[in-house]
Amino acid sequence: MSILDVFITALTSMRSNILRTLLTMLGIIIGIAAVITGTAAGEGAQQGVTERIAGLGSNLMFVRPYSPDSGGVNLPGLGPSLFFEDSKQVVNAKLPCVSAIAAQATIGAPGDFIGAQAIYRGKNIDTLLVGTEPTYQQVRNFYVGSGRFITQDDVDKKALVVVLGSGVADKLFGSADPIGQNMRIFAGVGGRFGITINFTVIGVMEARGGSSGADEDNQIFTPLPSLQARAPAGFRNARGYSNIGQINVALAENCDEDAAKIDIAAILRKARELPPGKENDFQIQSQKDVLATATEVEESFQILIASIALIALVVGGIGIMNIMLVSVTERTREIGIRKAVGAKRFDILLQFLLEALVVTVLGGILGVLAAWGATKIAAGFDIGGKDTKYAITAQWVMLGLGVSAVTGVIAGVYPAWRAARLDPIEALRHE
Amino acid sequence: MIRLRGVTKIYKMGSEQVAALGGVDLEIMDGEFIAIMGPSGSGKSTLMNIIGCLDRPTSGTYSLDGINVSRLGDAALAKVRNRRLGFVFQSFNLLPRLSAVDQVALPLSYRAATNRKKLAKHALHMVGLGNRMNHKPTQLSGGQQQRVAIARAIVGRPTIILADEPTGALDTKTSHDVMELFRQLNEQRGITIAFVTHEPDVAAWTRRIVALRDGLIVSDEPNIPVYERQVQPHQQTAVEHVVHAMMEPGA
């Protein structure tokens, strides 16, 4: 019997019992689709995290106040603080490795005691008010979309102007153009105890689309001195310096991060008059440090995905095995008939091998397509948030197809081999 | 030519051993038309399965056209079944979902044969089913299904056709048609036809009748086929003789 004959026999046999073929295939389709959709969601989430971190700017460092004694807790006016003047010292040092610096102070960060509300014509939303410098755009790789960003002139004049994040603009102004409009921002506790400042909108940032944790589109930018001049007392200190939350430092290309850290630390220690031997009361964190932390999270996430997918694969494989075993065992009589008219053991084996292969491979391919469709639909309906991505990866597709083919073939061929070993009359007596 | 020497078949039923055949010597020449009779449990189906290479003897030798088939392996035996033999079953044993023409072409798919469809259609024409080519077994009557099975048995041009109770599931009229078909295949094509039956009027179509009881041959007589017989009411035919022999043990 030629291989073409075996193929025709297998296809004829599959077509002649199309319901059995389709049901067997359905089991495989569902198993494969479940594994691939699950892993695609996991992989997509992981890629999303990586992308967001990369989106911060690939060579960004943050300087934040740090108290070794109080375990990192910092409240305005309590513990160590960073000052705008510290930031200026770093700028003046003109380090070759530093391409841009932007100090920033914020009101309304999650967990902060003092909140910020943007108010316009009766609508108000909670937001993050960021006082910063014109260099912020370059440092954070985050640019104005329409209108203009804060200029040095605004900083010098302590102008009461704001640049809105695209999310803030959408929520407060809808389709109207916010540029040139006057709006108010309340900074205080519980919406009652605090101050309200009037601002003029000068620009709207480009949409970032960041979602989990800090939504970068839900921020309002104002010149740092404007914020400090009007801010609650906590933003000023006894020396007349102005507190800032952090210094954003963008490094030049191909610069040694660790050397830059040492240089910046030396300047800050001098500016902050730390005696030798005293620990730094600030912390410099690079993008690499943030990535390292995220990678640890990703790795445990990856293990979780893999174990769920493997369980699904094993369960799917057992399902495939069960279906193949039942469908082949009930065909023992057919095997007897085929042997009676002259089929060799090998012919029977080849036929069932090919049938199992066609069913599992075709089922596997349909399963992959089903998974692809499911992820497209899920992404289309924003299931899991608008930024949840699905990434179908080749390795899981291969593994899924491989497992289904191997289990399908073993389960399809083993009982056929057992039946083909019987004398024809034994197989024919099988009911 | 079929030659069996001291063929036995022993089944194990739990701890007990049951001898279905207790040492059978039998020769069937080319071109013979022969019936094997016997009550149920006489071992006639077992004998037919062994002759048809569907089963193997426990001991003894079976040679077919000079080949000792009791020594052949799976592949060689499959080839014998495919090339030299055609087997017809009482329960037809058709594949439930294949059309008549695909059923008949099945044996040809296990050999290097060209224009299988054409040969299958020709065989169906020969058994009078030229107008039922694409019917599935469920769309055919019992007699038609048995004729599909016969077409499947003859499509490979075997020298021997074996049948186990071929008319057992059929009514008298249809049985008559099947026997007429066998007679034509035997007379016009010279095919050896051997079948098992327990019906005397079916056995009466053949030229030789072998009777089996308790796994042993108890009689082996020539027979004048019913269609050649002159009406001679007082002459006991071979069939009547055999039936008589079976009814009265020791007669």
Contacts between the chains, C-beta under 8 A, distances in Angstrom:
chain1	res1	chain2	res2	distance
A	1	B	109	6.6
A	1	B	110	5.4
A	1	B	111	7.7
A	2	B	112	7.2
A	5	B	109	5.4
A	8	B	109	7.7
A	9	B	109	6.0
A	12	B	98	7.4
A	12	B	102	6.8
A	16	B	95	7.7
A	16	B	97	3.7
A	16	B	98	5.9
A	17	B	97	5.5
A	333	B	93	7.9
A	334	B	95	5.9
A	336	B	93	7.7
A	337	B	93	5.1
A	337	B	94	7.7
A	337	B	95	6.0
A	337	B	106	8.0
A	338	B	106	7.2
A	338	B	110	7.8
A	339	B	78	6.8
A	339	B	81	7.6
A	340	B	52	7.8
A	340	B	54	5.9
A	340	B	81	6.6
A	340	B	87	5.7
A	340	B	93	7.0
A	341	B	81	6.9
A	341	B	82	6.7
A	341	B	87	7.7
A	341	B	106	5.4
A	341	B	107	4.1
A	341	B	110	6.8
A	341	B	152	6.6
A	342	B	78	5.4
A	342	B	79	7.0
A	342	B	81	4.9
A	342	B	82	2.4
A	342	B	83	7.4
A	342	B	107	5.2
A	342	B	110	4.2
A	342	B	111	6.9
A	342	B	156	7.5
A	343	B	78	6.3
A	343	B	82	8.0
A	343	B	110	5.1
A	344	B	74	6.3
A	344	B	75	4.8
A	344	B	78	4.2
A	344	B	79	7.8
A	344	B	110	7.3
A	345	B	74	4.9
A	345	B	75	7.3
A	345	B	78	7.6
A	346	B	75	7.1
A	347	B	78	7.8
A	347	B	110	6.0
A	423	B	54	6.5
A	423	B	55	5.4
A	423	B	56	6.3
A	424	B	54	4.4
A	424	B	55	7.7
A	424	B	81	7.7
A	425	B	49	4.9
A	425	B	54	4.3
A	425	B	55	4.6
A	428	B	54	7.4
A	428	B	89	7.7
A	428	B	93	6.5
